[in-house]
Structure formats: C-alpha cells, structure tokens
Amino acid sequence: MSPLEHIRAELRQKSKGPASTPHDLTVQERRLLEKIRRKTEESNSNNITRTKAYLDFYLRYPDIHWAFLGHMVSRNGGWNMTDLQGEFLPRLLSEKERKSFYHFLERGNWLIFQDAFPQFLIYEESLQQQKPLFHLFPFLNVSTFMETVWNHYWKQPDHYLLCMALIINEQHYLEQRVIRQPLYQKEVLHQFKFFLQDLLSFNHILFPYENGKLAGQTMHQFESLHERILLGKRLYSVLFANKDFLRQVIDWAKRHPHTGSRKDYWPHLFNDVKEGGPGITYPLRLKSCRLRKGAKRLYSPRLEYAWKNVVQQEAEKGDWFTNEDVANYLVDDTKNIDREIKHEYCKTLERLEIAAVAKKTINFLG
C-alpha cells in the first residue's frame, strides 16, 4: 500500500467509532506539554511574533514545508490588518467596521497558530528524543487526522502529503470556529462580501521576492471551505514547485523582517509614516503601481502602531474530523500554476484608491 492508502485505511477506521481514550500522562509528558503550551502562548502574542516563529521553525526544519507557507500567508494576514488603519480603508469603513474586520482576521491568525505550532514543537521534541510523540496530540486538542498523518510522516516522510494535511486541517479547524461563527457571519462576511471579493486586496496572497517582484494567487469565494483548501494547494505549488523561486522567496523573507507594513516589499509605493498632511487635496496618485509625479507614498503602518495586542478567549474544543473523504485533498492533482499576480494586484489598488477618492468627494459635497 502507498502512504496515502495507509492513511486512508487508518482514517476510515477512526471515522467509524470514537477515538481511543488518551493514556495517562507521565510526569515527563506533563512537563513537556506545559512547556509547549507556554512556548506557543509566548509566540502567539500578535501577528508579528507568530509570523516570525513560523519562519524560525522552518529555517531549523526545512522539511516541514507548511511552516514556510504559513509564514508567508501570515505575512499577508498582517498586511491586511494594517490596511484597515492605512491609506484607504479608514475613508471607506467606519471605526467599528474596521475593528470588527481586525478581530476577525486576528482571531483566525491566532487560532491557526495555536493549533499548528504545538504540532511543530511535538515534532521537534520527537526528533530530539528519537521517538514519535504524536500520541500527545489529544492533550493539545489537535485533530486525530493530524495524529494519523504525522505518525505516517515519521515512518515514511512525504513533504507534500504532510503539507496538504496541514492545509486541510487548518481550514477545517477555522470553519466552525471563525467562518461559521454567527458574530463574524453577521458583522464581517455578510456585511463586507462585496469588499472582500471585489474591492479589497484581502483576497490577494502575495509572495514578494527579489527586486520588488511579486508572485501569488487570488482567493475567490472566501466562505467556501473547498475553495480555501484549493487555494492552499495552489499556493504550495507556487512556492515549492520551483526550487530557484523558493530560494528567492526565502532569501527575501530572511532579509525583510515582518513589520506588518506593505513598505516591507514595496518601499517605493508605501511608507510606514504619513507623508501627507490634513487639508491636503487628494488627487489620484497611482498608475500601474507607480506614483504619479510629485505624489506622496501611501500610508501603510507597522502593526505595532496600528493595533494593540488582543487577549483571546480559549479556542473552542472539538475535533473536526468525521469523514475519511477529506483524504481526497491529499492527492497531488495541482497542475502548473501561473504565479503572476502583480497586474491584478495593481488594478485592485487603483480601484481602492478611486473608491476612497469618490467617498471623500461625496462626503465633502454632502
């Protein structure tokens, strides 16, 4: 049997009945779990700390591909958070709306980290002890789906399969805890469906690399679990299909610590301090992602100045895994992906600027 067939068989068995009762913990295991919880909490203070933790782990263990994919996607999450306090969105959304949007983004970013990072730390400890410790996952509320996949990875490493499993796991994990939460459905997803899908840069996942170049993918139908998983598979292909490109993105990430400001990748267009002043007229400044002559750069603040840290409520308990069919997503069925995104992203920025100017003009005339 192939590794995938082995995983399917084990998941099929687990889906037929309740998971086995976790064993009694030894003193050493209790200490290890406490250490993991403490390390995770320390690194989960905000988008900056968790994004850095992903990269640091990947640089230590480059076989865990999701750690770098998670790092790059988390960078995008930080940029989306600071956009809410940046050049355009304060002109389009009320303070209450922007706070709701921020808490939605931050909750998702926080939840994924507190689920994924303990898995990484268990893997690290397994390597140090030279034996698998994935039986401890239930005590960290990690899905039995991931316990199954990690155990198979330990015996027969398959980087692609593990990364796909983590993509599947994290999107299912978010589905009930964020996407289907009535509060976020009402205050964010339904209210801002047009903004999310047609206007904002929230649906663009950008991978900067050498000399200000951008690659990436665009998300459509954010509310669809299926579409989010397919996006994750495409993003993996963009990053890891070409080793030379991957090296360039990693080099860029190492040379540009994440701040949350879009200045990190395009300092010619963005600045983390406001260059304009109150009362200044607001003509269109952008054309093909370049500033028009004499125009000031767009404001994109660092996260530490845009938002205060949030004290999160404990993650909801429960295992999302119920059906072996999710293993269908583990199949490597991704074709060659076009990673070009700059043109589409530039058009989005121009639409956003036009909307902000129009809103200000309407307010002025009103």
C-alpha positions as CSV (number, residue, x, y, z in Angstrom):
1,M,0.0,0.0,0.0
2,S,1.1,3.6,-0.7
3,P,1.4,6.0,2.2
4,L,-1.8,7.7,1.1
5,E,-3.6,4.3,1.0
6,H,-2.3,3.6,4.5
7,I,-3.6,6.9,5.8
8,R,-7.0,6.4,4.1
9,A,-7.3,3.0,5.8
10,E,-6.5,4.3,9.2
11,L,-8.8,7.3,8.8
12,R,-11.6,5.0,7.6
13,Q,-11.2,3.0,10.8
14,K,-11.2,6.1,13.0
15,S,-14.2,7.6,11.3
16,K,-16.3,4.5,12.3
17,G,-16.0,5.0,16.0
18,P,-14.9,7.3,18.8
19,A,-11.2,8.0,19.3
20,S,-9.4,5.9,21.8
21,T,-9.2,7.3,25.3
22,P,-5.9,9.1,25.8
23,H,-3.4,7.3,28.1
24,D,-2.4,8.5,31.5
25,L,0.4,11.0,31.2
26,T,3.8,10.6,32.8
27,V,5.5,13.3,34.8
28,Q,7.8,14.0,31.9
29,E,5.0,14.2,29.4
30,R,3.1,16.7,31.6
31,R,6.2,18.9,31.8
32,L,6.6,18.7,28.0
33,L,3.0,19.7,27.4
34,E,3.3,22.6,29.7
35,K,6.5,23.7,28.0
36,I,4.8,23.5,24.6
37,R,1.7,25.5,25.8
38,R,4.0,28.1,27.3
39,K,6.1,28.5,24.1
40,T,3.1,28.6,21.9
41,E,1.4,31.3,24.0
42,E,4.6,33.4,24.1
43,S,4.9,33.3,20.3
44,N,1.2,33.9,19.7
45,S,1.1,37.5,21.1
46,N,0.3,39.1,17.8
47,N,0.8,38.6,14.0
48,I,4.4,39.7,14.2
49,T,5.5,37.2,16.8
50,R,3.7,34.3,15.3
51,T,4.9,35.0,11.7
52,K,8.5,35.2,13.0
53,A,8.0,31.9,14.9
54,Y,6.9,30.1,11.7
55,L,10.0,31.3,9.8
56,D,12.4,30.4,12.6
57,F,11.0,26.9,12.8
58,Y,11.2,26.4,9.0
59,L,14.8,27.5,8.9
60,R,15.6,24.9,11.6
61,Y,13.4,22.2,9.9
62,P,13.1,22.9,6.2
63,D,11.4,19.5,5.6
64,I,8.2,21.0,7.2
65,H,7.1,22.9,4.2
66,W,3.9,24.2,5.8
67,A,6.0,26.3,8.2
68,F,7.2,28.5,5.4
69,L,3.9,28.5,3.6
70,G,2.3,29.5,6.9
71,H,4.9,32.2,7.4
72,M,4.2,33.8,4.0
73,V,0.4,33.6,4.4
74,S,0.7,35.1,7.9
75,R,2.6,38.0,6.5
76,N,-0.3,38.7,4.2
77,G,-2.6,38.5,7.2
78,G,-0.5,41.2,8.9
79,W,-0.7,43.4,5.8
80,N,-4.4,43.0,5.7
81,M,-4.6,44.0,9.4
82,T,-2.6,47.2,8.9
83,D,-4.6,48.1,5.7
84,L,-7.5,48.7,8.0
85,Q,-5.6,51.6,9.5
86,G,-3.7,52.6,6.3
87,E,-4.3,55.0,3.4
88,F,-7.7,54.0,2.0
89,L,-9.8,51.9,4.3
90,P,-10.4,54.5,7.0
91,R,-12.0,56.5,4.3
92,L,-14.3,53.7,3.3
93,L,-15.2,51.9,6.6
94,S,-16.2,53.2,10.0
95,E,-14.0,52.6,13.0
96,K,-16.5,50.0,14.3
97,E,-16.4,48.1,10.9
98,R,-12.6,48.2,10.8
99,K,-12.4,46.9,14.4
100,S,-14.8,44.0,13.5
101,F,-12.7,43.2,10.5
102,Y,-9.5,43.3,12.5
103,H,-10.8,40.9,15.2
104,F,-12.0,38.5,12.5
105,L,-8.5,38.5,10.9
106,E,-6.7,38.3,14.3
107,R,-8.9,35.5,15.6
108,G,-8.2,33.3,12.6
109,N,-4.5,34.1,12.6
110,W,-4.3,33.3,16.4
111,L,-6.3,30.1,16.1
112,I,-4.3,28.6,13.3
113,F,-1.0,29.3,15.2
114,Q,-2.2,27.8,18.5
115,D,-3.2,24.6,16.6
116,A,-0.3,24.3,14.2
117,F,2.7,25.4,16.3
118,P,2.2,22.8,19.1
119,Q,2.4,20.2,16.4
120,F,5.7,21.6,15.2
121,L,7.1,21.6,18.8
122,I,6.0,17.9,19.3
123,Y,7.8,17.0,16.1
124,E,10.9,18.9,17.3
125,E,10.8,17.0,20.6
126,S,10.2,13.7,18.8
127,L,13.4,14.3,16.8
128,Q,15.4,15.1,20.0
129,Q,14.1,12.0,21.8
130,Q,14.3,9.9,18.6
131,K,10.8,8.5,19.0
132,P,7.4,9.7,17.9
133,L,5.4,11.6,20.5
134,F,2.3,12.3,18.4
135,H,0.1,10.4,20.9
136,L,0.2,13.6,22.9
137,F,-1.8,15.5,20.3
138,P,-5.2,14.8,22.0
139,F,-3.9,16.7,25.1
140,L,-3.3,19.7,22.9
141,N,-6.7,19.4,21.2
142,V,-5.0,18.5,17.8
143,S,-7.2,16.5,15.5
144,T,-6.8,12.8,15.2
145,F,-6.5,13.4,11.4
146,M,-3.1,15.1,12.1
147,E,-2.0,12.5,14.6
148,T,-2.6,9.9,11.8
149,V,-0.6,11.9,9.2
150,W,2.3,12.8,11.5
151,N,2.7,9.2,12.5
152,H,2.9,8.1,8.9
153,Y,5.3,11.0,8.1
154,W,7.6,9.8,10.9
155,K,7.8,6.4,9.3
156,Q,7.9,7.5,5.7
157,P,8.5,11.2,5.2
158,D,6.4,12.8,2.4
159,H,6.8,16.6,2.5
160,Y,3.9,17.3,0.1
161,L,1.5,15.0,1.8
162,L,2.2,16.4,5.3
163,C,1.8,20.0,4.0
164,M,-1.5,19.1,2.3
165,A,-2.7,17.5,5.5
166,L,-1.9,20.7,7.5
167,I,-3.7,22.8,4.9
168,I,-6.8,20.6,5.2
169,N,-6.6,20.6,8.9
170,E,-6.2,24.3,9.5
171,Q,-9.1,25.2,7.1
172,H,-11.4,22.7,8.7
173,Y,-10.3,24.0,12.1
174,L,-11.3,27.6,11.2
175,E,-14.6,26.6,9.6
176,Q,-16.6,26.2,12.7
177,R,-14.5,28.5,15.0
178,V,-14.4,31.5,12.7
179,I,-16.1,31.3,9.3
180,R,-19.4,29.8,10.7
181,Q,-19.4,31.8,13.8
182,P,-22.7,33.9,13.9
183,L,-20.9,37.0,15.0
184,Y,-18.4,37.0,12.2
185,Q,-21.1,36.0,9.7
186,K,-23.2,39.0,10.6
187,E,-20.5,41.7,11.2
188,V,-17.9,40.7,8.6
189,L,-18.6,38.1,6.0
190,H,-22.2,39.1,5.0
191,Q,-21.7,42.8,5.5
192,F,-18.4,43.0,3.6
193,K,-18.9,40.4,0.9
194,F,-18.5,43.0,-1.9
195,F,-15.4,44.4,-0.3
196,L,-13.8,41.0,0.3
197,Q,-14.3,39.7,-3.1
198,D,-14.3,42.7,-5.5
199,L,-12.5,45.6,-4.0
200,L,-10.0,45.0,-1.3
201,S,-6.6,43.4,-1.5
202,F,-7.7,40.9,1.2
203,N,-8.2,38.3,-1.5
204,H,-4.7,38.6,-2.9
205,I,-2.0,36.4,-1.3
206,L,1.4,38.0,-2.3
207,F,4.8,36.3,-2.2
208,P,7.5,39.0,-2.7
209,Y,10.9,38.1,-3.9
210,E,14.0,39.7,-5.5
211,N,13.9,43.3,-6.6
212,G,10.3,44.0,-5.6
213,K,8.8,41.3,-7.8
214,L,5.5,39.7,-6.7
215,A,4.1,36.2,-7.2
216,G,0.9,34.8,-5.6
217,Q,-2.7,33.8,-6.1
218,T,-6.1,35.4,-5.7
219,M,-8.8,34.0,-3.4
220,H,-12.4,33.8,-4.6
221,Q,-15.4,32.6,-2.5
222,F,-13.7,33.1,0.8
223,E,-16.6,31.5,2.6
224,S,-16.1,28.2,0.8
225,L,-14.1,25.6,2.7
226,H,-13.4,23.7,-0.5
227,E,-12.1,26.9,-2.3
228,R,-9.8,27.8,0.6
229,I,-8.3,24.3,0.6
230,L,-7.7,24.5,-3.2
231,L,-6.1,27.9,-2.7
232,G,-3.7,26.4,-0.2
233,K,-2.8,23.7,-2.7
234,R,-2.1,26.3,-5.4
235,L,-0.1,28.5,-3.0
236,Y,2.0,25.4,-2.1
237,S,2.6,24.8,-5.8
238,V,3.6,28.4,-6.4
239,L,6.1,28.3,-3.6
240,F,7.6,24.9,-3.8
241,A,7.3,23.7,-7.5
242,N,10.4,25.7,-8.5
243,K,13.5,25.4,-6.2
244,D,15.1,28.5,-7.5
245,F,12.0,30.6,-7.0
246,L,11.6,29.1,-3.5
247,R,15.2,30.1,-2.7
248,Q,14.5,33.7,-3.8
249,V,11.4,34.0,-1.6
250,I,13.2,32.5,1.4
251,D,16.1,35.0,0.9
252,W,13.6,37.8,0.7
253,A,11.9,36.7,3.9
254,K,15.2,36.4,5.8
255,R,16.3,39.9,4.6
256,H,13.0,41.6,5.4
257,P,11.7,41.0,8.9
258,H,7.9,41.2,9.0
259,T,6.6,44.5,10.3
260,G,3.0,44.4,9.0
261,S,3.7,47.4,6.7
262,R,3.5,46.9,3.0
263,K,6.6,49.0,2.9
264,D,8.4,45.7,3.6
265,Y,8.1,44.7,0.0
266,W,7.3,48.0,-1.9
267,P,9.0,50.9,-0.2
268,H,8.8,52.9,-3.5
269,L,5.0,52.9,-3.1
270,F,4.3,52.6,0.7
271,N,5.7,54.3,3.8
272,D,5.1,53.5,7.4
273,V,4.7,57.1,8.3
274,K,2.2,59.5,6.8
275,E,3.8,61.7,4.2
276,G,0.7,63.9,3.6
277,G,-1.0,66.2,6.0
278,P,-4.5,67.2,6.9
279,G,-6.3,69.5,4.4
280,I,-4.1,68.4,1.5
281,T,-6.1,67.7,-1.7
282,Y,-6.3,64.1,-2.6
283,P,-5.8,63.6,-6.3
284,L,-5.2,60.1,-7.8
285,R,-1.7,59.1,-7.1
286,L,-1.4,55.6,-8.6
287,K,-0.9,54.5,-12.1
288,S,0.3,50.9,-12.8
289,C,1.6,50.6,-9.3
290,R,3.8,53.6,-9.6
291,L,3.3,57.0,-8.1
292,R,2.4,59.9,-10.3
293,K,4.9,62.7,-10.5
294,G,5.2,64.6,-7.2
295,A,2.7,62.2,-5.4
296,K,3.3,61.2,-1.8
297,R,3.7,57.5,-0.9
298,L,0.7,55.6,0.5
299,Y,0.5,55.2,4.3
300,S,0.9,51.6,5.5
301,P,1.6,51.5,9.2
302,R,3.6,48.9,11.1
303,L,1.3,46.5,13.1
304,E,2.6,47.7,16.4
305,Y,1.3,51.2,15.7
306,A,-1.9,50.1,14.0
307,W,-3.4,47.7,16.6
308,K,-3.0,46.7,20.2
309,N,-2.5,43.1,21.2
310,V,-5.7,41.2,21.8
311,V,-6.3,38.8,24.7
312,Q,-8.0,35.9,23.0
313,Q,-10.6,33.6,24.5
314,E,-9.6,29.9,24.7
315,A,-10.1,28.0,21.5
316,E,-13.3,26.0,21.2
317,K,-12.8,22.3,21.9
318,G,-13.7,19.5,19.5
319,D,-12.3,17.5,16.6
320,W,-13.5,18.5,13.2
321,F,-12.6,15.1,11.7
322,T,-15.6,12.8,11.0
323,N,-15.1,11.5,7.4
324,E,-12.3,9.9,5.6
325,D,-13.3,11.7,2.3
326,V,-11.1,14.6,3.3
327,A,-8.2,12.5,2.3
328,N,-9.1,13.1,-1.3
329,Y,-7.5,16.5,-1.0
330,L,-4.2,14.8,-0.2
331,V,-3.8,13.7,-3.9
332,D,-1.3,15.7,-5.8
333,D,-3.5,16.9,-8.6
334,T,-2.2,20.5,-8.9
335,K,-1.2,21.4,-12.5
336,N,1.3,24.1,-13.4
337,I,0.1,27.3,-11.7
338,D,0.5,30.8,-13.1
339,R,2.1,32.7,-10.3
340,E,1.8,36.2,-11.9
341,I,-0.3,38.5,-9.7
342,K,1.3,42.0,-10.0
343,H,-1.1,43.2,-12.7
344,E,-4.2,42.1,-10.8
345,Y,-3.0,43.5,-7.5
346,C,-2.2,46.8,-9.1
347,K,-5.7,47.0,-10.6
348,T,-7.1,46.3,-7.1
349,L,-5.0,49.2,-5.6
350,E,-6.2,51.5,-8.3
351,R,-9.9,50.6,-7.7
352,L,-9.4,51.0,-4.0
353,E,-7.9,54.5,-4.4
354,I,-10.7,55.5,-6.8
355,A,-13.3,54.3,-4.3
356,A,-11.6,56.3,-1.4
357,V,-11.5,59.5,-3.5
358,A,-15.1,59.1,-4.6
359,K,-16.2,58.5,-1.0
360,K,-14.3,61.6,0.2
361,T,-15.8,63.7,-2.6
362,I,-19.3,62.5,-1.8
363,N,-18.8,63.3,1.9
364,F,-17.4,66.8,1.0
365,L,-20.4,67.6,-1.3
366,G,-22.8,66.2,1.3
